[in-house]
Amino acid sequence: MAIRFHEKTGVFHIWEDTFSYIFCILKNGQLGQLYYGKKLRDREDFTHMLVAARRDMAPCVFEGDSDFSMEDIKQEYPVYGNGDMRSMACEIQSPDGSRASDFKYVSHRIYNGKPKLSGLPCTYTESDDEAETLEITLIDQLLDTDLILSYSVFKGYPALVRNAKFVCRSEKHFKLVKAMSLSLDLPDADYEMTELAGAWGRERHARTQPLHVGIQSIYSLRGHSSHMFNPFLMLKRPETTESAGEVFGVNLIYSGNFLGQVEVDNYHVTRVMMGIHPEGFTWNLTGGVEFQTPEAVMVYSAEGMNAMSQTFHCLYRTRLARGYWRDRTRPVLINNWEATYMKFNEEKLVGIAKKAKELGIELFVLDDGWFGHRDDDTTSLGDWFADRKKLPNGIEGVAEKITSLGMRFGLWFEPEMISKDSELYSAHPDYMLQTPGRVPCHGRNQYVLDFSREEVVNYVAESMEKILKSGKVSYVKWDMNRSITDGYSNAATPETQGEVLHRQILGVYALYERLTSEFPEVLFESCASGGGRFDPGMLYYAPQGWTSDDTDAAERLKVQYGTSYCYPVSAMGSHVSAVPNHQVFRKTPMKTRADVAYFGTFGYELDVNKLPEEEQEQIKEQITFRKRYEKLIREGTFYRLVSPFDSEHGETAWMVVSEDRKQALVGYYRMQQPVNEGYRWLKLSGLDPEREYRVKDTAYKMAAENYTYYGDELMEKGFDISDSGFGPWTPWIYQGDYQSRLFIVEAV
């Protein structure tokens, strides 16, 4: 990795082993984008890459120069008012109504390490030699405001992270109404855009479409990153595959309203932007006020989508996730939600825990319904004290009984919400986000607390701290079950209402930071009605997130496959649940449910006392298997092999490979039974082509076990996974719908 500035030509060159990022100081003092792609050797001058030409109707900066128009020049952080009429990265409104700005280069500094972002999640280093950072200061003299663009590159990670900061020194009152974290201009539009879209229960399905002239975007205006879109997009060449070809990935480390936008102009230049959504956003800038954008991560790969994803996975698992549980084996848990919902008592819970302990489960999680007088979803949010009718001995009592079994104890909270039927609302109705004179919208019969107010965050923190200190709680499931529709704070002035939604998410981050600092050995899992806030901002505080409320194995294949484009397996909450499934009412085999859930954090969500002995024995075997391969699954390199979005018969395949490439675990899934099919072969990835391997089915002996294969054979030809490919003595074991197979690949 390196960052170089060539003073004679005004060129900045950032590179790592696989990519180069090059831009320059333009003659008008702004920054021009020159190149982002496969690594180039460094040289003094790259300005020949700057292309400008005279075009009719083009607005020009300099009198007498009709070639230099910002409308045609690829830029680093475009602003309004200099002739560029495409989408801008920032917009500042002046007291006189003007929207123009003109940020010009004045200085830069290059240093080892990477700074934190105040109040915001971000990637980090554990020593200064792990990264190098470039900070460029640009000034708009008329606004008396600085724009600081920051770029950091990590050793060993082909990723570039960016952010922008505005520092106002003027005593005038300006309004920052748009502030993207990054803007990237690419020289052509021969790309396909892949986004992760969906809805509740079917989050982050991969959807791909070619770029076209105009604007394509992903976004959230829900107050959280949302089920509908994820703050991730990638641009790939039409011929790019999982293992070959050029691809760019962009991700925003933020959990609130966002905009990811790709604009293609009529000369086929592509502009990519990612940042806080400008709709409804205003930040007041005046003397001494700063605004820091969230961090954005850019990854380039010339070796296909798997390589891009693996960079995100490794960076996020090791340099975004933090704390005690980052590198530790996480306990196999059981959650009582689908076993009892809110109808439980202490005896019922302890009974489930006793059986779970017998089966090898290590952590019991008490979900919604333990507090206030909450027997349904209409009451008690905000009243974080035990319901003594259900738990006569309180959280302390039930926690003591469960931990005395030798298990850990976990607890569900929904800190950001309030019920009107609650003691908190009776005492502090103003703590709720609501617009004066309007009827507030409810969602799931609940409302949103005003986390833009420090006193509200402190109240919730103190309530949770009291429980966590007294209840032997070692795990917290942090839920958030509705979007924000009434983003008005009773404590904000009319001039600062545009800051409320950003301050709301800053309040969430502040509470997370306070609790994770005070209880460093508590394992936090983020949740938002399933995967409604599964984003890198949450991963900074909680090393795992609930991937989706849909626990059906067939549906989870799509959810987890799509999620893997950006997020590591170690972050994906995945459980074996009861059948018929409570979301889609489908019956899938216990083996298939576990084979899908292994590729995540792994746990159970059912009443183990209601299972037949045969399935209880299966759980014991599953937990033994999971523990044996937990480190491989958590830390191994993940490869997508067969996509459920493109395959016939609902096929999916993926694998994880150990760092030394001596061991791999392969998951193959087929949701619909084919009729009289031909032979089917599965090609693997990531193995050592010179090493000899043996392939074993984890459940049944197959003919392939009689042979060994070199890595190149398994990657170029593959091995037979046909229904008849495992020998004539077991011809029907994998017949039928919803079948799965796990293979262990080990070096001989």
N, C-alpha and C positions, 0 to 999 in steps of 0.2 A: 504494500500500500504506500501511497505517497501523494502529496499535494505540492504542486510547483506553480510559482508565478514567474512568468517571463516578462521582465520589466520593459524590455525594448518594444515588445509587440503588444503588451497588455493582455496576455493570454494566461488563463488559469487552466491547469491540467490536473485532474483528480483521477487516480487509477488504483486498481487492485489487480490481482493476478489475471482476472478474466474480463475486466471492462475498463473503458476510459470515459471520462466525462469532461468535456472541454467547452469553455466559453471565454468571452473576451470583453474588454471595455470598448464600447463603440465610440465613434468620434463625437457623439453628442453627450457622452458621459454615462449613458445607460449601458446595460449588459446585454450582449448578444450570444445566443446559443449556437455552438458550432458542431458539436458531435456528442452522441451518447450511443455506445455500442461496444463491440468487441475491442479488446485492448489494443492500443496503438503505441508504438515506440514514441518516447517523448522527443520533442524538438522545440526550437525557439519560436517558430512561427507556424501557426495553424490558420492565420487569418484568410488564407486563400479559400477556406471553406465557407467564408461569409459570402453569400450571394445577394446581390441587389441589382435591380434593373428598372429602367424607366417604364412606367405603365400609365395609360390614360386614367385620369380621375384620381391618381394616387396623391394623397397629401404629403408634402415634403417639409423636412425640418429646416433646411438651410436655403436661404435665398440664392438663386442661381444654380442650385444642385438638384436636378430632377431625378437623380438615380437613388438617392438615399431617402427611402420612405419607410417608416416604422410599420406600415401596413404589410410590407413584403419581407421584413427582416425577422428572422427567428430570434426570439427574445428569452431572457431568463426570468424576468418578473415584470410583465407588461402592465402599464398604468394608463389611465384615461388622460387624453389631452395632448398627445404628441403625434397624432396621425394614425395610430393603430385603431381600427374600428372593429376588431374582433373582441372576444370576451377578455375582460381585464382580470388581473390577479388581485388588484386592490382598488378601492375607491374611497376617497375622502371628501366629505362635503365641508366647504368653508362657510363662515358666517355670511358671506355675501351671496351664497347660493351656488358658487362655482364648484365643479366636481373634478377639475383638472389638478394633476400633480406632476412633478418632474424630479424624480429621484436620480441624482448623479453620483457617480463613484467619487469618494474622497480618500478611503483608506481600506486596508485589510490587515488581518493578522492570521498567521498559521501557527498552530500549537499542538502539542501532544495531549491526548485525552479527549474527553467529551463532557461538557457541562450538563448538569441537571436543568430541567425546566421548572421554574417555580410554580407549584400547585398543579402541575400536569404530569401524567405518566409519560415515560420516554425510555428509549434504550439507554444502556449504561455500560461503563467499563469497570473492571475490577483493578486495573492498573493503567497508568497513562500511556504505556507503550502499546496498548491494544488498539488504539484508534488515533486518528489525526483529524483536526477540525480546522476549517476555514471559516472565518467570519468577515463579511464584506459590509462596510458601512457606506450607505448612500444617503445623501441629504437633499431635501427639498428646501432651498433657502427661503422661498416665499412662505411656506408653511412652518418654517423653523422646526422641522421634524426629521428625525433619522429613521431610516429603514435598514435594519441589520439582517442580512441573509446569512444563514448558517448551514454549513455542509460538513458532515462527518462521515469518514470511511473507516471501516473496521479491518483489522488484520485477520485474514482467513475467511472473511465473509464478503462475497461479491454484492454488497448492499451499500446504498448511499442514503443517508437520512438527512432530512432538510426541515427547516422551520424559518419563520420570519418574525421579527419583532419591530414594533413601532415605538419610538420614544419621542414624545412631544415636549418641546421646550417653550413654545409660544404661550403667551397669556390669553391668546384668542381661544375661542371654543370651537373645535372641529369635531365632526362626527365620522368615525371610521365605520363604513357601512358594508365593506367587503374586504376580507383579508384571507386569501388562500394560503395554505401551507406550502404548496409548490405549484409551479407552472413548468411545463416541458413542451417545447416545440420540436416536432420531428419532421424531417424533410419530405416525407411522402405519406400516402394514406393507404398503402397496400397492407392493411391489417384487418384482422377480425378481433372484435372486442368480446371478451368473456366477462360476465358479471355473475354474482351469486345472489339469486333472487328467489322469492317464494312468499310464504305466509306462515301463520301459526301452524305447526305440525308438519310443515314441509319447507323448512328453512334452507337457504343456501344451495338451491339447485343450480347447477352450472348451466348458463344460457349464453350461446355464442351467436353473433351476427356480424356481417361485414360492415366496415365503416362506410359512410356515405357523406356526401357534402351536406353540411348542416351540423346539428348538435345532437349527440346521444349522451344520456346522463343516467346516473344512479343517485339516489338521494334519500334523506329522511327529514321530515318536518314533524316528527312525533315526540321530540324531546329525548329520544334515545336512538341508537343506531338502527334498530328495528328488525322485525322478521322479514320485511319486504325486500330490503336491500342491505348488503353488507358494505362497509367502507373499503372495499377492495375491487379492483378491476385489473384485467390484464389485456395487453395488445399482443397478438401473435401473428406471424405471417401465415397465410392460408395453408402453406405446406408444413407448418410446424406440427410436430407430434409430441408425445410425452418424452421421447428420447432424442429428438433432433430438431434443429431449427431455432429461429430467433423469437424471443418473447420478452416483453417488459411487464413487470408486476408493480402495482402502486397500492399502498395501504395507508390508512390514516389511523394514528394512535389516538383515538378519541371515541367517546361513547355517546355524544349528543347529536344534534342536528348536523348533517354533513351534506356536501355536494361533491360528487365525482363526475367530471364532465370531459367529454372528448368532442372537440370541434374540428371539423375539416373545412378549410376555406376553399374558395373556387380555384385556387392554384394548387390544391391538394397538399397543403401543409397541414399537419395534424397538431393540434394544441391540446394537451392533457392538463387538467387542473384537479386539485383535491384540497378540500379544506372545510371549514365551518360554512354551513349553508347561509348565504347572505339574506335570505328572506326572513324578515322579522328581527334581524341582527343589527344592532347599533352599539358602538363603543365610544364613549365620550373621551376625546383627547383634548387636554389642556396642559398648562405648565407642569412638567414632571410626571405626567401620566404615561404609563407604558401599556402596550398590549402585546402579549405573546401568543402566537398561533400554536396549535398543536403540532406535534411532529409527524412528518410523513416519511414513509420508507419506500424507496425505489429499488427494485431488483432487476438486473438484466441477465439473461441467459442466452447463449448461442447453442445450447445443448438440450433444448426442449423444455417442456413444462415441468417435468419432474425435478430437473435441476433448479429451476426457479423456486418451486415449492420447498425444496430441501434447504435453500438458503433462508427463506422465511422461517421454516421449522426450527432450524438450529439457532438462528439469531434470537427468536422469540423464546425458545425453551431455555436458553442459557444467558441471554443478555436483555431480556424484557421481563420475564417472570423472575421473581426474587424470593429471597427468604429461606426459612427453615425447610420447606417442603419442595423447593425447586428441584433438588437432585436426589430426594429420598423416595423410597418405595412407599406408595400411598396405600392405606389400609383398604381391604375389600369391605364394602359397606352394604348394609341393608337399610332401605328407606321405607317407612311405614305407610307412605301416602296411598299407594294403590291397594294396600292391604286393609286399611281402616278408614281412609279419608279422615274426617273430623270426629268419627264415632269410635272413641276409645276411652279407656281408663288405664290406670297404672298397671293393673293386673294383666290386661290384654297386651300392653306394650312389653312388659317383662316376660310374658309367655313367648312372644315372638323372639325376643332377644335370647332367651335360653335355648330355644331350638336353633337359632342362627349360630350361636356359639358352638353348639354340638357339630354343626356342619362346617365349621372353620371360618365363619364370617367374623370380622375383627372390629367393625364399627357399626353401631346402631344409631340411626338418624331419626329423630322425632320431627316430623314435618308440621304443616299448618294445623291449628286448632288447639294449641296448648295454653293459650293466653286469654286474659280478659274473661269474657263469657262467650267465647267464639264456638258456636255449634254450626254455623254456616258462614257464608262469605259476606254477610251484611253488617258485621259488627267487629269492634274491638281492635282494629288496627291502630297502633299507637300506644295501646295499653300493654306494655311489655312486662307483665307479671303473670304468674301461673294461675290458671283456672283451678281453684281448689276443689271444685266438684269432680273434676276429672283426675286431678293430681293432688290428693289431700296432703301429701308431704312436699309439694312444690317441685320445682325443677331439681332442687338439691336432693330430694328424696328419690325420685325416679333415676336420676343420674347415679346416685350412690348404689342403688340396686343393680343397675346395668354394669357399672364399672367393677363392682364386686365379682361379677361373672368372669372378669378378665377381658372385657370389651372396652372400647372407647365409646364415648357418647357425643352425639352431635345434635344440633338444634337449628330449626328453620326460623328466619326472621324476614320481615319485609319492611325495612327501616324507613323507606321513603314515602310510605303511604299512611292514610288516616281514614277511619270510618266515622261517619257522622254519629253513629251509635257507639260512642267511646267516651271515656273520661277525659281524654286529651282534647277532643273536639269541644266538649262542654266547657272546659277551662280556657281553651285557646282556639276559638274558631278562626281567628286571624292567621293561624299557622298554615292554613290551607291556601294553595294557589287558587284564586278565583277573581273574576272580573266584576267590579262593583256594578250593581244594578242588573246583572245578567244571571240567568239560571245556570249553574255549573254543570258540565257533563260528568256523569259517573261512568266508570268502567269496572266491571266485576263488582259493582256496588261499592266502589271505593273512590277515594280522591287522593290528590298528591300534596304532600307537605312541601312547604316553601323552603327548599334547601339553599336558596340564595341568601338566606338569613342565618347568620352565625349562631344566634340564640336557639334556633330550631335544631340545627345540627348538634349543638351542645346538649340539648335536651335528650335527643335520641341517643347520643353517645353515652350519656350518663345512665340511661335506662338499660342499654345493652351491656355496659360495663358491669353493672350490678349483677346481672345474670351470669355473665361470663366469669366473674370473679368467684361466684359462690356455687356454681353448678357443675364443676368438673367437666366443662364443655371443651372438647378438643377439635371440634369441627363446626363450622357455620355455613349453612346454605342461605345465601343472601338473595332473596327473590325480589322481583319488581314486575307487577302484573297488570300494568296499564300504561298507556301513552299519556302525554301531556297535551291537553286541549285548551286549558285555561291558564296560559303562561303569563299571569299578571300577579305581581307581588304587592301586597298591601304596605310593605315597608319601603318600596322603591318610589322615586319621584316620577312624574310624567316624563322627564328627560332621560331617566335611566331604565325605563321599562324594556328597552331593546337589549339590555345587558342581562336580563333575568334568566333566560334559558341557558346561556353560557355559565352564568354564576351558579345556576342550579346544578349543573354537572360538576363544576368545581367543588360545590358543597358535598356531592357524593364522593368525589375523590378525597376530600379532606376527612370525611368520616372513615373511609377505608384506611387512609394513612394513619389516622389516630388509633384505630382498633388493631390493625396489623402490627403497629409499633408497640402497643401496650401488651398484645398477646401474640408474640412472634411464633409460638409453636402451635397455635390454632390453625388448622387447615381451613381456608376460606374457599368456597365454591360459588361462583357467580351464577345467577339465573335470572331470566326475565320472561316469565310465562313460557319457559323453554328457552329457545335461542334468540330472543328478542334483543339481547344486548351482548351477543357473542362477538367481541371485538378486542383488538389489542390493548385498548385502554383498560379494560377489565382485567386482562391477563397480567398487567403490571402489579395488581394487588391480589388477585386470586389466581393461582397457577392452574386452575381448571374451571371450566364452565359447563353448565348443563346445556348440551348441544341441541336438544329439542324435547318438548313434552311428548312427542310421538315416540314411543318405545318399541313399536312394531319392528321386527327385524328386517322385513322387506323394505319398509319406508326408511329405516335408519341407514341402509346401504347408500341411498341417494344423499341423505343429509350428511353423513360422515365423509362420503367421497367428495362431495362439493366443498365441504369445510376444509378438506385436506389441501386444496389449492393454495391456501395461505397459512393455515393453523396446524400446529403439531398434534400428533396423536395424544401426547401427554396432557393436552388441554381439553380433550373431549370427554365430557361426562357421558358414560354409557352403561346401561343397566339391563339385566335380564328381568323381564316383567312377566306378569301372569298372562295366561290365555284362557278364553278369547281376549285378545289385546283390548285395553280399555279405550283406545282412540279409534281404531279401525275395525275392531271385532274379528280380526283374523287369527287363525290358529296356526302357529308355526312350531316346529319341533324345538324342544329344549336345547338340543345340540346347536341348531341354527341360531337361536337367540344368543347363546353364549359365544359362538364363533364370530358373530358380529360384534358383540360387546367387548370381547378381548381387546379389540383395536381401539381402545379408549382407556378411561380410568378404571372401569369394571366394578360392578356391584349388582345388587338385586333390589327389586321393588315388587314384592309380593308377600303373601302370608305363607311362610314356610311350613306352618303347622297344617295347612290344608293340602300340601303336596303328598302324593303317594310315595311310598318308600323308595321306589325305583328312581324317581326324580330327586329325592333327597340324596341318594347315593351319587347321582349325576352331579349335584352341586358340590359334593365333597371332591369329586374327581376334577371338576372344573376349577375349583379354587387351587387345588394342588398344581394343575397345569398352569394356571395364571401366575402363580408365585414362581414357578420354575422359569417362565419366560418373561416375567415382568420387566426386567432391566432391558432385555432385547426390544420389547415393544415400546418402552418409554424412551429409550435412547437410540434405538436403531434408525437407520436411514430408510425412510418410507418411499415406496414406489407404487404409483397407480399402474395397473396392468390392463384391465378391461373396464370400460366405463358403463355404468347402469343407464346412462343417458343415451347411449348409442347402440347398445347391444340387443340382440335378439334373445328372447326367453328370459329377460331380466337377469342376464349374467353380470357379475361383478367380480373383479379380482384385484388384489393388492398384496403387498408384501413388505416386511421390514428386514433389513440386513444389518448384521453386526458391523462395528467399525473395522474389524480385521477381516471381514468378508468370509469368515469360516462358518457362519451359521445364519440361517434365514428362516422366517416363518411366513408361509404363504396362505392367504385366505381366498378360497374360490367359492362362489355362491351362484346358484341357479334357481330363480324363483318360479319358472314355469317349465313343466316337463315337455321336452320336444318329442316328436313322433318319428320313429324310424330314422334317427339322425345318423349322419356320417361320423367319421372320427374327428375328435376335437383335441387340439394341442394347446398347451399353455406355455407361452414364452415368459421367461423370468428376466429380471434386471438386476444390476448391481453386484453380480458375483465376480469372482476372480476368474478370468477366462482360462488361466493356466492351471487352476486347481481342480482336483477331482472331488466330486460330491456324491452323496447318496440321498435319495428322496424317499421319505416315508410318510404315508397317510397316518394321521394321529389316531384314527379310529379303527381302521381296517387294514389288513395286509393286502398289498397290491403287487401286481407283476413287476412294476418298476423297481421294487425293492431288491430284486435279484440282480440289478445292474448298478454300475456307477457311471456318472456322467461328468465330463469336464464342463467347466463353467461356460465356455463358449457354446457348447452343444445346448445347454439349458437356455441360453439367451438367444441363440439364433434359430434353433429348431424347436426347443421346448420339450415337453413330455406329454404323454397321452393322458387326457382326463375324460375320455369317452366313458359312457355307461358301461361298456364292455371291456374297458382298458385295464382292469385290475384282476383278470383271471376268471376262468369259467366257474370256479367254485363259489363265487359270490356275485351272481349277475344282477341281483335286484336291490342291493343295499342302498343305492343312491337313486332309485327310481322315485318319481313323484315330484310334486311341487315343493318349493321352499327348502331345497336341499343345500347343504354346505359341506365343504371339505377343507380341512387344514392339513398342510404339509410342512414337515420339518425337513429342511435342507441343511445337511451338515458335511463339512469337509472330511474326507476319508483320512 
